[in-house]
Each structure stands twice: as structure tokens, then as C-alpha cells.
Amino acid sequence: MDEYLKRPWIKWYGKDVPPDIKVPETNIVEVLDENCKKWGDKVALIFFGKKFKNKEVREQSLRIATALHDLAYGKET
């Protein structure tokens, strides 16, 4: 654990890469919505050669969430 606390990987960071960043306190839905507004038609990720735009990632995420909700995942009994 001591070696981990020394963070030896930082020496490999580029000179313009800060060792620490401030992570915003938000949730994934807000992140997807914001990214869709800013960069809706730009590629968000490439998975096995298929390109997905930000708006497609948001849409598919909402579809998965709806399907899980409909299957009663997360409901207390």
C-alpha cells in the first residue's frame, strides 16, 4: 500500500497533465445529457470499430435503463 500512496505512475504523465483533477459531483445521467447538448453529433466512443455519437450513447443508455426498470430491477420487495 505504501508504494501505491507514492503514486509512481505520475512520472509518466505529460508535462501538461496535472497529477490531480477535480471530479465534479454529478451523476451519469447529467453527464450524458450535458455531453449530448455540447457534442451530440460527435463521436463519443468506438467499440469494435463501430462509432457511436454522444446522442446515440445517451439514447441507448436510456433504453437500457428503461428496460431494467420495466423488469423491476432496483425495486424493493
C-alpha positions in Angstrom: 0.0 0.0 0.0 2.9 2.4 0.7 4.0 2.1 -2.9 0.5 3.0 -4.1 0.4 6.1 -1.9 3.7 7.3 -3.6 1.8 7.3 -7.0 4.8 6.3 -9.1 2.8 6.4 -12.3 2.7 10.2 -12.2 6.3 10.4 -13.5 4.9 9.1 -16.8 2.3 11.9 -17.2 2.9 14.5 -19.8 4.1 17.9 -18.7 0.7 19.4 -19.2 -1.2 16.7 -17.4 -2.0 17.6 -13.8 -1.4 14.8 -11.2 -4.8 15.6 -9.6 -8.2 16.6 -11.1 -11.4 17.9 -9.5 -14.1 15.4 -10.2 -17.5 17.1 -10.4 -20.2 15.8 -8.1 -22.8 14.7 -10.6 -24.4 11.5 -11.9 -24.1 9.7 -15.2 -27.5 10.9 -16.5 -26.4 14.5 -16.1 -23.1 13.8 -17.8 -24.8 12.1 -20.7 -27.3 15.0 -21.1 -24.5 17.6 -20.9 -22.4 15.8 -23.4 -25.3 15.3 -25.8 -26.1 19.1 -25.7 -22.5 20.0 -26.3 -21.4 17.3 -28.7 -24.5 15.4 -29.8 -23.2 14.6 -33.3 -19.6 14.0 -32.4 -18.2 10.5 -31.8 -18.2 9.6 -28.1 -16.7 6.2 -28.4 -15.6 3.5 -30.8 -16.4 -0.1 -29.9 -15.1 -2.9 -32.0 -14.8 -0.5 -34.9 -18.3 0.9 -34.6 -18.6 4.6 -33.9 -21.2 5.9 -31.5 -22.2 9.6 -31.3 -22.9 11.2 -28.0 -26.6 11.3 -28.7 -26.6 7.6 -29.6 -24.8 6.8 -26.3 -27.4 8.8 -24.4 -30.3 7.2 -26.2 -29.1 3.6 -25.8 -28.3 4.3 -22.1 -31.9 5.5 -21.5 -33.3 2.5 -23.4 -31.2 0.1 -21.2 -32.3 2.0 -18.0 -36.0 1.8 -19.1 -35.7 -1.9 -19.8 -34.2 -2.6 -16.4 -36.8 -0.5 -14.7 -39.6 -2.4 -16.6 -38.0 -5.7 -15.4 -38.3 -4.3 -11.8 -34.6 -4.1 -11.2 -33.9 -1.8 -8.2 -37.3 -2.1 -6.7 -37.5 -3.1 -3.1 -39.7 -6.0 -2.2 
